[in-house]
Amino acid sequence: MRPRILVLYYSQTGQLRQILDSLVSDIKGKADIEYAQIEPVTAFPFPWTALEFFDAMPETVAHVPIPVKPLPATVMNGKYDLIIFGYQPWFLNPSQPTTGFLNTEFAQIFKDTPVLTVVGCRNMWLHAQEKVKSYLAKVNAQLVGNIVLTDTNPNLVSLLTVIRWSFKGQKEASGMLPAAGVQQRDIEATSRFGNIIYKHLAEDNLFDLQRALLSSGAVQLRPGLVILEQRGIKNFRFWSKFIREKGGPGDPARAGRVLMFKNLLLVAIFILSPISTATALLKLAIKRNSLLKDVDYFKQLEYQEGRL
Ligand SMILES: Cc1cc2nc3c(=O)[nH]c(=O)nc-3n(C[C@H](O)[C@H](O)[C@H](O)COP(=O)(O)O)c2cc1C
């Protein structure tokens, strides 16, 4: 029997859809593949204004669910051998459409079903994946794999290009800066995972899938990221609460605090970043062994509450 696979995803610019298309490109002839898209009732703007972009932070971090359109009944009633779940982090948490979906009754589609998560992001995804793991555990999904694609340019370069992309809508290279987002060659190379997934499905051996995916480079993770995310998430939680005290999304009463957050974040990234990298390196040297254990944990699928 041909395995039946559902590719369920949200993608604002289409980048994640491109990654998912590449992932299944070599197995289309051997498996029955269906797509379903998560769609917010009110679409997010693209390109964003700076105020709209940073105003999305508080509710993303607080996991306030936005309404999303229902999944078609044919999809909800389908029995899938595997659901490939594509999502992206926003402000170190699952994007708002992803959280919105995971809070609906439609998330029951994951119940007792093997799930492979696919993340396409700039380069900070650990905390978001922990949250997705916890949602999936709540609906009794069986997480069987995780593939992560990031922009592998240096951190400051990827920040500049993501700013150009988000606020001008320009993904293409310009001046000294390369194209934004996940590199095209990495998107194309994602097809190598398709046959690994197919083989494990056909052999009914999904419990061994993540080991095989990891040995093909499905998750690249440096210990420094653990430290950066620990710091980032603490600050985001503080600012999320502080901004939400003044009102909900788009409320002019909170615009001052949103802009304060934006300015501080940019200062932290562009001016304090070298100092912060130096202290992170120090911490890395002191806590190397425990951070290496963290790296092992984050590459795997197990969920332990409060790891980040
Ligand atoms: C509001 C917003 C916040 C983002 N925050 C993060 C983040 O915390 N970490 C990260 O690696 N990428 C972040 N990104 C980049 C996205 O994860 C993603 O790669 C990009 O939006 C393209 O995805 P898509 O077009 O498939 O939706 C953010 C993007 C947006 C729009």
The ligand as an ORCA input file, in Angstrom:
! r2SCAN-3c Opt
* xyz 0 1
  C       7.206     38.434     13.008
  C       8.372     37.509     12.679
  C       9.202     37.079     13.688
  C      10.255     36.185     13.389
  N      11.014     35.681     14.419
  C      11.942     34.729     14.154
  C      12.643     34.085     15.227
  O      12.408     34.313     16.424
  N      13.608     33.166     14.913
  C      13.916     32.875     13.605
  O      14.822     32.069     13.395
  N      13.228     33.429     12.572
  C      12.239     34.331     12.818
  N      11.509     34.868     11.776
  C      11.692     34.341     10.396
  C      10.622     33.250     10.157
  O      10.812     32.164     11.035
  C      10.567     32.725      8.718
  O      11.765     32.162      8.361
  C      10.206     33.775      7.697
  O       9.162     34.588      8.206
  C       9.729     33.157      6.381
  O       8.767     32.172      6.639
  P       7.487     31.850      5.771
  O       7.458     32.755      4.609
  O       7.605     30.432      5.363
  O       6.285     32.080      6.670
  C      10.478     35.776     12.048
  C       9.646     36.261     11.037
  C       8.591     37.097     11.347
  C       7.671     37.540     10.231
*
